[in-house]
Every structure is written in structure tokens, then in C-alpha cells.
Amino acid sequence: MRFLILVSALIFSTQLWAQRKSLYDFSALTIEGETYNFSKLKGKKVLIVNTASNCALTGQYKKLQALYDQFGGNDFEIIGFPANNFKNQEPGSNKEISEFCETHYGVTFQMMQKISVKGEDIHPIYKWLTSKKENGVLNTSVKWNFQKFMIDENGNVLDYASPITSPTSNKIVKWLKE
């Protein structure tokens, strides 16, 4: 009987471990169309943000860039994912989005191609970010543009900040200084 319980526990824990992924299991296309493997971010804290160019929160690009200027580099990266999931607030092409970010906000952090962050066509990385079954930490949904997900140095979801939370909020800055 003990043997059966031990084998069952081992199988169950192996299945749970197999389901849990890290950021390093994913890749996506950059806004320029190049494959970006997230495994290159090993050892860095990462802030993943869904963005939009025609939103009341679009001004957060400026604060995201300020955060990147202060902390970015060897220990921290920001990854922006344009998405048109909320009231058609990111209707542009990848080229238009890239030009907008550079011209209006001087964005130098990594921007990716436009994706879906919810619904049936959700991008795999956002499925992972929002599903406890996949990330092992939290279940949530993307509520609006500029929701921020904090990923630790081991590629694990740590927490998230709501769309209205400033990228330079105490919550995010404190996490980066830890």
C-alpha cells in the first residue's frame, strides 16, 4: 500500500512539474520580425507589458522608458507586446507601432510584434502569464492595456501590476532594487 501511494505521489508531482513552464520556454517575434528566444534573459528580472498607442494610458511608455533607462541592461529587461484587444486602441501595423514608439517616446526596450493577450487567439506567453496551471503562481486575466507582469531572475512569474499602476511605482521599483 505504501508503495502504491509513493508511486502515485511521484507520478502526480512529475505531472505537475512537467506542466509548469518558465519564461525561458517561450519565443516570440520582435517588432522587426526576428525570432526572440526568452532563454537569452536568464538571470535577469523582466517586466512584460501589453501596450497600445491610442489608450489613455499610452503615456506610460514614457515611464517605462525611464524605468528602462534607470535599471535596464545586465539585470533587467522590459518586453512590450502591442495588443489590440481593448476597444481597438492598437490598430496600427507593426511598422506603425515601432515608428510611434520611437518618435513619441524614444522607446529603446524590446518591442514585440502585435499579439492577442486574451481570448481564443491568446499568444502562448500570455496564456502562461495568466494561468496558474502553466505558471504555478497565479490565475489572472489581462484587464486592459499596460498590465505589467514581473518575472524573476529564474524566469518565473512573481506578480503583476494593474494597468493603472505606474511603471515607476513603489511596487515595481522596490522589486527591481531587491
Phi and psi in degrees as a GROMACS rama.xvg file:
@    title "Ramachandran Plot"
@    xaxis  label "Phi"
@    yaxis  label "Psi"
@TYPE xy
-60.5252  -41.2982  ARG-2
-60.3723  -44.2412  PHE-3
-62.5933  -42.4236  LEU-4
-64.6978  -43.6258  ILE-5
-62.2011  -45.1408  LEU-6
-63.8892  -43.452  VAL-7
-61.7564  -44.075  SER-8
-63.1709  -40.912  ALA-9
-64.5046  -45.279  LEU-10
-62.2758  -45.7709  ILE-11
-62.2386  -46.3922  PHE-12
-67.2536  -34.8306  SER-13
-65.3073  -41.0856  THR-14
-64.4333  -42.6299  GLN-15
-62.3003  -45.0394  LEU-16
-63.2441  -39.5616  TRP-17
-65.8559  -31.5661  ALA-18
-76.1396  -29.8796  GLN-19
-77.1676  128.034  ARG-20
-115.115  169.422  LYS-21
-122.067  170.801  SER-22
-54.3833  -32.8806  LEU-23
-69.0745  -8.95294  TYR-24
-83.9278  -1.20702  ASP-25
-116.7  159.329  PHE-26
-142.693  162.452  SER-27
-154.446  171.307  ALA-28
-94.2944  134.34  LEU-29
-68.6134  167.78  THR-30
-63.2017  -20.4967  ILE-31
-87.2262  -4.24938  GLU-32
94.7313  7.99991  GLY-33
-90.3485  146.343  GLU-34
-71.001  131.402  THR-35
-119.855  112.014  TYR-36
-89.2772  121.323  ASN-37
-69.2454  -10.9882  PHE-38
-63.4041  -20.3981  SER-39
-70.3686  -6.87164  LYS-40
-96.5716  7.69609  LEU-41
-53.5304  133.683  LYS-42
87.2712  -1.52781  GLY-43
-111.918  148.288  LYS-44
-78.5412  144.795  LYS-45
-134.168  135.252  VAL-46
-111.246  117.845  LEU-47
-104.913  128.939  ILE-48
-133.597  132.297  VAL-49
-88.4675  130.383  ASN-50
-119.044  165.479  THR-51
-155.731  144.177  ALA-52
-88.1283  -17.746  SER-53
-120.975  44.4866  ASN-54
-118.392  153.27  CYS-55
-60.4335  -20.7055  ALA-56
-95.812  3.70039  LEU-57
-57.0894  -29.0864  THR-58
-58.6227  -14.9422  GLY-59
-64.515  -18.5  GLN-60
-54.4428  -40.9702  TYR-61
-61.5058  -44.2517  LYS-62
-72.2317  -34.3443  LYS-63
-62.3161  -43.6126  LEU-64
-65.334  -39.2735  GLN-65
-62.4607  -41.3455  ALA-66
-62.8367  -43.0548  LEU-67
-65.6593  -41.2204  TYR-68
-61.0927  -37.3967  ASP-69
-78.8041  -42.8715  GLN-70
-114.523  -16.0854  PHE-71
-66.47  158.472  GLY-72
128.882  -122.961  GLY-73
-67.8354  -29.9427  ASN-74
-113.186  -7.3755  ASP-75
-153.015  138.698  PHE-76
-135.37  150.291  GLU-77
-113.416  134.898  ILE-78
-121.466  118.971  ILE-79
-100.961  129.96  GLY-80
-116.21  100.454  PHE-81
-60.5451  139.954  PRO-82
-146.288  144.099  ALA-83
-110.842  35.877  ASN-84
-84.3186  -10.9799  ASN-85
-124.727  103.883  PHE-86
52.3378  37.8447  LYS-87
54.5468  41.444  ASN-88
-91.8016  2.43182  GLN-89
-137.776  67.2985  GLU-90
-81.6576  -12.9589  PRO-91
-71.1321  166.94  GLY-92
-77.5926  168.358  SER-93
-58.9623  -39.6645  ASN-94
-64.0285  -44.3444  LYS-95
-63.5522  -41.1293  GLU-96
-63.2418  -45.7542  ILE-97
-59.8934  -46.9933  SER-98
-62.9828  -41.5442  GLU-99
-60.2898  -48.4675  PHE-100
-61.925  -42.3613  CYS-101
-71.0714  -47.2953  GLU-102
-67.9398  -45.5053  THR-103
-88.712  -28.5968  HIS-104
-129.587  -1.26951  TYR-105
58.9578  35.789  GLY-106
-63.2844  126.322  VAL-107
-118.939  -8.59226  THR-108
-75.7772  165.499  PHE-109
-70.4217  120.346  GLN-110
-105.157  141.866  MET-111
-106.843  172.45  MET-112
-68.0374  155.456  GLN-113
-62.67  135.406  LYS-114
-134.514  -177.747  ILE-115
-107.003  134.573  SER-116
-107.243  6.03971  VAL-117
-161.065  169.146  LYS-118
87.2965  -171.142  GLY-119
-67.9126  -24.5104  GLU-120
-102.224  24.7955  ASP-121
-56.4593  136.423  ILE-122
-67.1094  143.61  HIS-123
-52.9805  -35.5287  PRO-124
-67.8902  -33.8781  ILE-125
-77.9858  -28.4239  TYR-126
-62.6104  -42.5046  LYS-127
-65.5256  -45.1936  TRP-128
-60.6804  -32.4951  LEU-129
-103.454  -1.20753  THR-130
-118.21  116.415  SER-131
-60.6004  -32.099  LYS-132
-59.714  -33.5939  LYS-133
-93.9977  -37.3481  GLU-134
-99.6943  -12.5722  ASN-135
76.5111  2.12968  GLY-136
-124.706  -50.2668  VAL-137
-146.579  152.051  LEU-138
-110.337  127.169  ASN-139
-156.11  176.577  THR-140
-128.822  159.339  SER-141
-80.5498  118.134  VAL-142
-83.1175  -31.7917  LYS-143
-169.828  179.966  TRP-144
-62.7884  146.629  ASN-145
72.1927  30.6396  PHE-146
-77.1956  137.535  GLN-147
-115.779  127.739  LYS-148
-109.119  129.374  PHE-149
-98.6455  124.882  MET-150
-115.804  131.952  ILE-151
-80.2476  179.122  ASP-152
-66.1775  -12.0306  GLU-153
-101.288  6.80572  ASN-154
82.8794  18.1551  GLY-155
-103.273  143.085  ASN-156
-63.0158  130.025  VAL-157
-105.424  -48.2654  LEU-158
-169.077  -179.195  ASP-159
-142.645  162.521  TYR-160
-123.482  141.016  ALA-161
-64.6464  161.927  SER-162
-55.6312  -36.647  PRO-163
-81.0638  -9.7082  ILE-164
-72.0125  126.721  THR-165
-63.519  142.284  SER-166
-60.1516  -22.5134  PRO-167
-101.784  21.8486  THR-168
-65.2514  160.409  SER-169
-56.2784  -39.9429  ASN-170
-56.9848  -48.1665  LYS-171
-75.8077  -44.6959  ILE-172
-64.1449  -41.3795  VAL-173
-60.6888  -44.6364  LYS-174
-58.1464  -42.4424  TRP-175
-68.8103  -28.9508  LEU-176
-84.5727  -12.6224  LYS-177
